[in-house]
């Protein structure tokens, strides 16, 4: 998964089966780097609760955002 210039990465949820309370399809989520999770096919994201949790990578698609958006998203959190 690609990271923006400032190191922040975002993914979009493409499937939320089994996680309907925590994940919303077509919503953007901020990724928190976790090498061990990555090796296990998982991704750590900040979900609807505002906390970071591990989810299967197959539920997300990596996206590239313009740097202006990543700065605005970072300022909003």
C-alpha positions as CSV (number, residue, x, y, z in Angstrom):
1,X,0.0,0.0,0.0
2,X,1.3,3.4,-0.9
3,X,1.8,6.2,1.5
4,X,1.4,9.9,0.8
5,X,4.4,12.3,1.0
6,X,3.7,13.0,4.6
7,X,3.6,9.3,5.4
8,X,-0.1,9.1,6.0
9,X,-2.0,6.3,4.2
10,X,-5.7,6.0,3.5
11,X,-7.8,3.1,2.4
12,X,-11.4,2.9,1.3
13,X,-13.7,0.1,2.7
14,X,-15.0,-2.1,-0.1
15,X,-16.7,-4.8,2.1
16,X,-17.8,-4.8,5.7
17,X,-19.4,-8.2,6.2
18,X,-19.0,-9.2,9.8
19,X,-17.9,-5.7,10.7
20,X,-21.1,-3.6,9.8
21,X,-20.9,-1.6,13.1
22,X,-17.3,-0.8,12.7
23,X,-16.8,-0.2,9.0
24,X,-18.8,1.6,6.4
25,X,-18.5,0.7,2.7
26,X,-17.1,3.5,0.5
27,X,-15.7,5.4,3.6
28,X,-12.1,6.4,3.9
29,X,-10.0,5.2,6.8
30,X,-6.6,6.2,8.0
31,X,-4.1,3.4,8.2
32,X,-1.7,3.0,11.1
33,X,1.5,1.3,10.1
34,X,1.9,-2.2,11.6
35,X,4.5,-4.5,9.9
36,X,3.4,-7.6,11.9
37,X,-0.2,-7.2,10.9
38,X,0.8,-6.6,7.3
39,X,2.6,-9.9,7.3
40,X,-0.5,-11.6,8.5
41,X,-2.8,-10.1,5.8
42,X,-4.3,-7.5,8.1
43,X,-4.4,-3.7,8.1
44,X,-4.7,-1.5,11.2
45,X,-7.2,1.3,10.6
46,X,-8.9,3.9,12.7
47,X,-12.6,2.8,12.5
48,X,-15.9,4.3,13.4
49,X,-15.2,4.1,17.1
50,X,-12.2,6.4,16.7
51,X,-9.9,3.6,17.9
52,X,-7.5,1.6,15.8
53,X,-8.2,-2.1,15.1
54,X,-7.0,-4.8,12.8
55,X,-9.1,-5.9,9.8
56,X,-8.5,-8.2,6.9
57,X,-6.8,-6.3,4.0
58,X,-9.3,-7.8,1.5
59,X,-11.9,-5.4,3.0
60,X,-10.0,-2.3,1.8
61,X,-8.5,-0.8,-1.3
62,X,-5.5,1.5,-1.1
63,X,-6.0,5.0,-2.6
64,X,-3.7,7.8,-3.5
65,X,-4.9,11.2,-2.3
66,X,-3.5,14.6,-3.3
67,X,-1.3,16.0,-0.6
68,X,-3.7,18.9,0.0
69,X,-6.4,16.4,1.1
70,X,-4.1,14.4,3.3
71,X,-3.1,17.6,5.1
72,X,-6.7,18.6,5.6
73,X,-7.6,15.1,6.8
74,X,-4.7,15.2,9.3
75,X,-5.7,18.6,10.6
76,X,-9.3,17.4,11.1
77,X,-8.3,14.5,13.4
